[in-house]
């Protein structure tokens, strides 16, 4: 069985995001870029499944310019067998990403597709669900535990009321949550080996799909600064201040 993992290149989660002075976009000059943390968890889970002997190959794929090859090589260094770059210079919205993901799944015929539940830049949380619908396969989102057996996946999901365990037939789409695992540390020898692993580059036009960006971003702005807090002498003063602000 193959496992296909979809990853995205994003601003590293440790970096403080800055908006350009004209509000046209996020300032990326000199900013460290990394694999989306939820996608890194997806890679780790795929590798663990393979190490248990439940899969033969782990394929990672990303959509973007040649810059995303750095993140693909990192995934290969973690232990993935090969990588696919869908070459595209424009930012795509979730529906377009889902269409591309379906094309890759149709070409590779994986038994399982794993991706992060959302990217930390757009926070859309839509791609996995859209892909499953377009592909016509079951989905299990927000996975905090995943087990495979007898052509089925048993997934423990994090939901508002607590935990929910479901069983879906394979092939299926699974999106990962934070508590699924802890991604491994990449060692230097593995980074060197990753340079020799295959990385295929596919032009977006070769996939023969329609790309539609129905939403446009008008401007970017940093969040407003928080007001400075005040000190009150006692509970009575706290209640009065809350009333003054219309909160009680």
N, C-alpha and C positions, 0 to 999 in steps of 0.2 A: 504494500500500500504506500502511496505517496501522500505527503502532507504539504499543502501549499500555505505559506505564511505571507501575508501582505504587511508591508511596513511603510512608514512615512518618515521623511526627513523633516525635523522640526527644530526650533530653537531649544537648546539644552535647558532642562527644567531648573537648573541652578542659576541661569542667567536672568538678570533683571531686564525685562522687555522695555524697550524705549520706542517712542513714536517719533517719526520724523517731524521736524519743525512745521512743515506745511500740512501735516496731517494726512499725507497721501498714502502712507504705509508704515509698517514697522521697520525701524532702522536695523538692518542686518550687517552693516559694515563691521568687520572684525568680530562678529558674534559667533560663538561656538555652536555648531549644529550637531544633533545626535539623532539616534533612533527614537521615535516616539516611545515613551516608557511603557505604555500598555502593549505596544507591538513587541517590545523587547521581552515582555512576559510571554507573549505568544510564541516567540522563537524558542524560549527556554522550554515551554511546555511541549512543543513539537520535538525538540531534541530528547527530552526525557522519554517521550513515547517511543522514539526510535531506539533509544538505549535499552528499553525494556523488551525490544524485539517485536514490537507491535507495528512497526513501519520500516520500510526499506530505504526511503529517501525523503529528505526535507529540502524543499525548494522555497527560496525567498524571492519576493517580487516587490518592486517599487515603481512608482510613476514619477517622472521628473527629468530634469536635465542631467548632464553627466556628473553634476555635483553629488547626486544621490548615490553614485557608485561607492563613495566613501562609507556610507551606512550599509550598503549591500556587502561590502568587504568585511565590515565589522560583524555582520550576521554570519558570513562564511567563516570568520575566525572563531565565532562561538561554536560552530560545528555544523552549520548547514552544508549541504552537498553541492548545490549550485544556485545561481542567482539569475534573475531576469529583470532587466530595466526596460520599461516601456517609455521610450523617449518622448518627452513633451515639455515644452518650455513655458506653458501657461498654467496658472493655478486652476485646478479642476474642482468642481463641486461634487458632493457625495454621490449623486445619481450617475454622473459620468464615471466616477471611480468605480462604482458598482458594476457598470456595464463592462468596463475594462477587465475587472476581476472575473466576471462571468466568462469572458472570452478566454482568459488564461486558464480557467478551470476546465473549459471545454477542450482546450488544446492538451492540457496536462493530465486530465482525468484523475484528480486526487481523490482519495477516500475521505479526506478531511481538509477543510479550510479553516485556518485560525487567524484571527487578527485582533488588535486591541479594540476595546469597546468604543473608544473615541480617541481623537488626536488632541493633544493639549494646546494646539494653536486655535483651531476652529471650534472644538468641543461640540461637534455636531451630533455624534452618536447616532449615525444613520446608515453608514456604509454596509455594515454586516447585515442589517435587516433588509436593505434594498437588494443586496446581492442574493440573499436566500430567496427572495420573492422572484427575482428575475431568472434565477437558476432553476427554480422549482424544487428546491431541496429544503429539508427541515433546518431550523435555526435554534440555537441555544445561546442566549446573550448573558453577559455579566457573570461568566463562569468563575467560581472560586474553587471548584474541584472538578476534575475530568477523568473518566475511566472508560476504556474501550473493551468490548467483549462481544463475540458472536455477531459481528456486523452492526453493533449498536454502540452509541455513546451515552453514558450516564453522566449527567451534568448537574452539579449543585450550583444554583444561581443565587445571587444576592438581590433580594427584592425589598420593597419598602417594609413589608411585614416581618422580614427575617430571611430565612433560607428556604429555597424551593428546589426539589430534586426532580428532574425530568429525564426521560429516556427518548432518544431520537435515533432513527435509522441513518446509517451512513450510505452515501456521502452526506455530509452536513456542514453547516457553517457555525462556528463557535467564536464568540467574542469574549475576551479575557478581562477580568477585573483584577484589582491590585493584590488581593490575597491568594491568588492562584499559586504563585511560587515566587522565589527570589532568583532573578537572573544571575548566571554565573559570571565570574570575572574572566576577562579575556587575557590570556598570557601571550607574551611576545612571540614564542615559537609558533603559536597558532595564527598570529597575525601574518607571519612570514609564509606559512602554508597557504593561507587564504588567497595570496596573490597568484597562486597557481591553479586555483579552482575556477571552473568555467563560469563566465558571466556573459549571458546573451543580451544583446541590445536589439529591441524591436521598435521600429518607428510606429508611432500611434496610428498613422495612416494605413499601415498594413493590417490593422485589426478590423477595418471596415465597420466602424460604429459611428453613430452620430453623437457629437459632443454638444451639449446645450448648457450654457451657464445662464440660468434664468434669474439669478440674483446678482446685484452689483453693489459693491461697497462704496458708499459716498465719501466717507472720511473715517479716520482713526483718531482716537483721543485717549489719553491716559485716564484712569479712574480719578475722580475728584479727591483732593486731600481730605483726610478725616479732620474733623474739628478737634481742637484740643480739649481734653477732659477737664472736669472741675472736681474739686473736693467738697464734700458736704460734712457737716459736723455730726449728724445723727440720721436715723431712719426717717424722722419727721422731715428733715431738710431734703432727703432724697425724694420722698413722696411729693413734696411741694414742687421740687424742680421738675419732676416728671409731669405734674399737672400743668406747670407753666409752659412746657413744651408740647402739650396736647397729647401726651402718651398715656395719660390716665384719665 
